């Protein structure tokens, strides 16, 4: 694997993270706490692998320019900017949410998870969208 392959790997990791997050949500809604914990831990590990790969790619590669024009460029920029802002914000939220679950402080875990979860899913999904707009569309 070369650094040129990392954007595809990153999109794959984001896709897997989104699937794990949604599966974890369904598990907890069905009362399957152990499965929920395993799925969310998996999402955390996959997201961590993504972050390492993302940093590696951007530390070794120049800026990638979006080639679209007009309305699609506006859509791309709105998705990209919201993705970047929320990607930065979600890191401490995920860490706090995971910490509270680990400490079995489930009341506080649930309160912050209601904020963390939709942001984390949004960041994972929009990461894939940014990849598709940059490299496939």
N, C-alpha and C positions, 0 to 999 in steps of 0.2 A: 504494500500500500504506500502511495506517495501522498504528499500534501495536497495534490490536485484531487485526490479521492475523498478528502476530509469533508467537503460540503455535502456530498451524498451520504457519508457516514453520519454527519450531524443531523441531516433531515431524517434519516432512519431512526436514530436515537430519539429525536423529538417525537416521531410517530409512535415508537414503542412506549415512550413515557406517557403520551396522551392516552394510549390504550390501557396502560396499567392504572393510570389515574381514574379513568372512567370505570374500569373494572373494580377498583378499590372502592369507589363511591357506591357502586351497585352492591358490593359485598356488605358494606356497613349498613346500607338501607335494608338489607335482608337479614341483618343481625349476625352476620358471620364475621365476628371481630378478628379472629386469628387470620382468616383469609385476607381481610382488609389490611391488617398490619403487614402481612407478607407482600401484598401487592403495592402498598404505599412505600415500603422499604425498597422494593424493586424499582419503583418510579424514581425514588431518591437516588439510587445507585446509577440508574440509566441517565438521569439528569446530570449527575456528577461526571459520568464518563463523557457526556455531551460537552460540559463546560471545559473539561481538560482538552478535548479535541478541538473545540472552538478557539480556545486560547492558543493552542499550538498552531492552528491554521492562520489565525490573524497575526501571530508573532512572526510568521515566516512568509506571508503573502501580502502583496500590495492590495490596496483598495479595489474592490470589485464594483464596477460601474453598471448601474441599471440602464439598459438600452431602450426601454419603452418611452413613449411620448404621449402627450395629451392627457386624457382622463386616466389612463392606466398608470401613468407616472404619478399622478396625484394619489391614486389608490395605493400604489406601492409605497409612497412616502408616508401616508397615514398609517398603513399597516406596520411599516418599518419603525417609525418613531414610537408608536404605541407599544410595539413589541420590545424595543430597547428600554424604554422607561419602566415598563412592567417587569422585564427580565431582571433589571437591577433591584427593583422593589421586592420581588418574590423571594430572593435568596434569604434575607433575614426572616421573612415570614415562614418559609419552609423550615428553616432551622429551629425557630421557636415552636412551630407546630409539632415537629418531630420530637423535640426535647420534652414538650409537655406530655406527649403520648408515652415516651420512654419513662417519664417519672410517674406515669399513671394518674396524672392530673387531668382526667378526662373532661371535666366541666370546662376548664379553661382551654383544653385542646379543641373541643367542639366549637367554642366561640371563635377562636382564631382560624380554625380549619374552614369555617364558612366564608372567610375572607380569602384565605390562601388558595383553596381549591379552585375557584373559578379563574383566578389570576394565573395559577400554574397551568391549568388547561389551556387558557388563552395563549400564554407564552409558548407552550409546546406546539399548538396548532399553527399559530402565526409564524413560528420558526420554519415550519414546513412550507407555509405559503410564501414566505420570503425566498426560500430556496427555489421553489417552483417558478416564481416570477423572475428570479435572477438567472437561472440555469436551464429552465425547461420551456418557458413560454415565449 
